[in-house]
Amino acid sequence: MKPVITEDATQKLRDLIDATEKEFNHELRITPGEAKRIELIRRMKEDTDKKEYMIMFNGLIICLVLTGIVHFLIYWSVFTLVGLVIALVYYLLTRQKLKQATYQLAEHKNNFDKYLWEGYHLKEMRYSAVKLAYFLFFPLLVIFFTDIMITRADGFSIWISLCVAAFISAIGWFIFFTDDKNMLDTIESDLNSLQYL
């Protein structure tokens, strides 16, 4: 029971796949290439990377901006402002680039192979953008947070912050990004194999 009706952005694509499957099942002549294409589009469509990566990306930037503002109000540091401006510019440019790639993907809906490749490139772009954001801005977030929680009585706080950030980032990268990289490599391999089917 939802008070609002949500519109499914992929409904047209699912209708196209369903119509194609009905046509193939009716004629009982599915080639291995067509079966592989249908399986690939299903796998890519069922992946939740778009939602998860945007939550991770937005969460990182929001936390960075909030801690950066508090850090600036405490220390009045130009370094803080420069870090925040760079993070916001990266965020806005990345969001714009991902939107453009999504619009370009819709332009190829009549060419199934091109659509699959563009979908793969969009997934890879999303993966790389979020991974780079965590590489660049997570340590900055940890430095801001550590400076807020621990006073700068000694000069070692920035080094402690960097060590903690590197440790947490290494664990996070291993947990989140290794599986996704393996999945992208598998999809790319399957897409390359389509030319032989």
C-alpha positions as CSV (number, residue, x, y, z in Angstrom):
1,M,0.0,0.0,0.0
2,K,1.9,3.0,-1.3
3,P,0.3,6.5,-1.1
4,V,2.1,7.4,-4.4
5,I,2.4,5.6,-7.7
6,T,6.0,5.2,-8.8
7,E,6.9,5.1,-12.4
8,D,9.3,2.4,-13.5
9,A,11.9,4.0,-15.7
10,T,12.8,0.6,-17.2
11,Q,9.3,-0.5,-18.1
12,K,9.7,0.1,-21.8
13,L,12.9,-1.9,-21.9
14,R,11.2,-4.8,-20.0
15,D,8.3,-4.7,-22.5
16,L,10.7,-4.9,-25.4
17,I,12.5,-7.9,-23.8
18,D,9.2,-9.6,-23.0
19,A,8.0,-9.1,-26.6
20,T,11.3,-10.4,-28.0
21,E,11.1,-13.4,-25.7
22,K,7.5,-14.2,-26.7
23,E,8.5,-13.9,-30.4
24,F,11.5,-16.2,-29.9
25,N,9.6,-18.7,-27.7
26,H,6.7,-18.7,-30.2
27,E,9.0,-19.6,-33.1
28,L,11.3,-21.8,-30.9
29,R,14.4,-20.5,-32.7
30,I,16.5,-18.7,-30.2
31,T,20.1,-18.6,-31.3
32,P,22.9,-18.8,-28.7
33,G,23.7,-15.2,-29.4
34,E,20.2,-14.0,-28.8
35,A,19.9,-16.1,-25.6
36,K,23.2,-14.6,-24.4
37,R,22.0,-11.1,-25.2
38,I,18.8,-11.6,-23.3
39,E,20.7,-13.1,-20.3
40,L,23.2,-10.2,-20.3
41,I,20.5,-7.5,-20.4
42,R,18.7,-9.2,-17.5
43,R,21.8,-9.5,-15.5
44,M,22.7,-5.8,-16.1
45,K,19.1,-4.7,-15.4
46,E,18.9,-6.6,-12.1
47,D,22.2,-5.2,-10.8
48,T,21.6,-2.5,-8.1
49,D,24.8,-0.6,-8.7
50,K,23.0,2.5,-9.8
51,K,21.2,2.9,-6.6
52,E,24.1,1.7,-4.3
53,Y,26.7,3.8,-6.0
54,M,24.6,6.9,-5.8
55,I,23.9,6.4,-2.2
56,M,27.6,5.9,-1.5
57,F,28.6,8.9,-3.6
58,N,25.9,11.3,-2.2
59,G,26.6,10.1,1.4
60,L,30.3,10.7,1.0
61,I,29.9,14.2,-0.4
62,I,27.2,15.2,2.2
63,C,29.4,13.9,5.1
64,L,32.4,15.7,3.6
65,V,30.5,19.0,3.3
66,L,29.0,18.9,6.8
67,T,32.3,18.0,8.5
68,G,34.1,20.5,6.2
69,I,31.8,23.3,7.3
70,V,32.3,22.5,11.0
71,H,36.0,22.1,10.5
72,F,36.2,25.5,8.8
73,L,34.2,27.2,11.6
74,I,36.6,25.8,14.2
75,Y,39.9,26.3,12.4
76,W,39.2,28.9,9.7
77,S,41.5,27.0,7.3
78,V,41.8,27.8,3.6
79,F,42.8,24.1,3.1
80,T,39.3,23.2,4.2
81,L,37.6,25.5,1.7
82,V,39.8,24.3,-1.2
83,G,39.0,20.7,-0.3
84,L,35.3,21.4,-0.2
85,V,35.3,23.4,-3.5
86,I,37.2,20.6,-5.3
87,A,34.8,18.0,-3.9
88,L,31.7,19.9,-4.9
89,V,33.1,20.6,-8.4
90,Y,33.9,16.9,-8.8
91,Y,30.5,15.9,-7.6
92,L,28.6,18.3,-10.0
93,L,30.7,17.3,-13.0
94,T,30.4,13.6,-12.3
95,R,26.6,13.8,-11.9
96,Q,26.3,15.7,-15.1
97,K,28.5,13.3,-17.0
98,L,26.5,10.3,-15.7
99,K,23.2,12.0,-16.7
100,Q,24.6,12.6,-20.2
101,A,25.7,8.9,-20.5
102,T,22.2,7.8,-19.4
103,Y,20.6,9.9,-22.1
104,Q,23.0,8.5,-24.7
105,L,22.1,5.0,-23.6
106,A,18.4,5.7,-24.3
107,E,19.4,6.7,-27.9
108,H,20.6,3.2,-28.7
109,K,17.5,1.3,-27.6
110,N,16.9,0.2,-31.2
111,N,20.4,-1.3,-31.6
112,F,20.6,-4.1,-29.0
113,D,24.4,-4.7,-29.2
114,K,25.2,-1.0,-29.0
115,Y,22.7,-0.7,-26.1
116,L,24.5,-3.5,-24.2
117,W,27.9,-1.9,-24.7
118,E,26.7,1.6,-23.7
119,G,25.1,0.0,-20.6
120,Y,28.3,-1.6,-19.8
121,H,30.2,1.7,-20.3
122,L,27.8,3.5,-18.0
123,K,28.3,0.9,-15.3
124,E,32.0,1.2,-15.7
125,M,31.8,5.0,-15.6
126,R,29.7,4.9,-12.4
127,Y,32.2,2.4,-10.8
128,S,35.2,4.5,-11.6
129,A,33.7,7.8,-10.5
130,V,32.7,6.5,-7.1
131,K,35.9,4.7,-6.6
132,L,37.9,7.8,-7.4
133,A,35.7,9.9,-5.1
134,Y,36.4,7.6,-2.2
135,F,40.1,7.6,-3.1
136,L,40.3,11.4,-3.1
137,F,37.8,12.6,-0.6
138,F,37.4,9.9,2.1
139,P,40.9,10.6,3.6
140,L,39.9,14.3,3.6
141,L,36.7,13.4,5.5
142,V,38.6,11.5,8.1
143,I,41.1,14.3,8.5
144,F,38.3,16.8,9.1
145,F,36.5,14.5,11.5
146,T,39.6,13.7,13.4
147,D,40.5,17.4,13.7
148,I,37.0,18.1,15.0
149,M,37.1,15.3,17.6
150,I,40.8,15.7,18.7
151,T,42.3,19.1,19.2
152,R,45.5,20.0,17.4
153,A,47.6,19.9,20.5
154,D,50.3,17.9,18.7
155,G,51.3,17.8,15.0
156,F,50.6,14.1,14.7
157,S,46.8,14.3,14.3
158,I,47.0,14.7,10.5
159,W,49.2,11.6,10.2
160,I,47.0,9.6,12.5
161,S,44.0,10.7,10.4
162,L,45.7,9.7,7.1
163,C,46.7,6.2,8.6
164,V,43.1,5.6,9.8
165,A,41.7,6.8,6.4
166,A,44.1,4.5,4.5
167,F,43.2,1.5,6.7
168,I,39.4,2.1,6.4
169,S,39.7,2.8,2.6
170,A,41.7,-0.4,2.0
171,I,39.0,-2.5,3.8
172,G,36.2,-0.6,2.0
173,W,37.8,-1.0,-1.4
174,F,38.3,-4.7,-0.8
175,I,34.7,-5.2,0.3
176,F,32.8,-2.9,-2.1
177,F,34.9,-2.5,-5.2
178,T,36.6,-5.9,-5.8
179,D,33.4,-7.8,-6.4
180,D,32.1,-5.1,-8.7
181,K,35.3,-5.1,-10.7
182,N,35.1,-8.8,-11.2
183,M,31.4,-8.5,-12.2
184,L,32.4,-5.8,-14.8
185,D,35.2,-8.0,-16.2
186,T,32.7,-10.8,-16.6
187,I,30.2,-8.7,-18.4
188,E,32.9,-7.3,-20.7
189,S,34.1,-10.8,-21.5
190,D,30.5,-11.9,-22.2
191,L,30.0,-8.9,-24.5
192,N,33.2,-9.6,-26.4
193,S,32.1,-13.2,-26.8
194,L,28.9,-12.1,-28.5
195,Q,30.7,-11.4,-31.8
196,Y,31.5,-15.1,-32.0
197,L,28.0,-16.3,-31.4
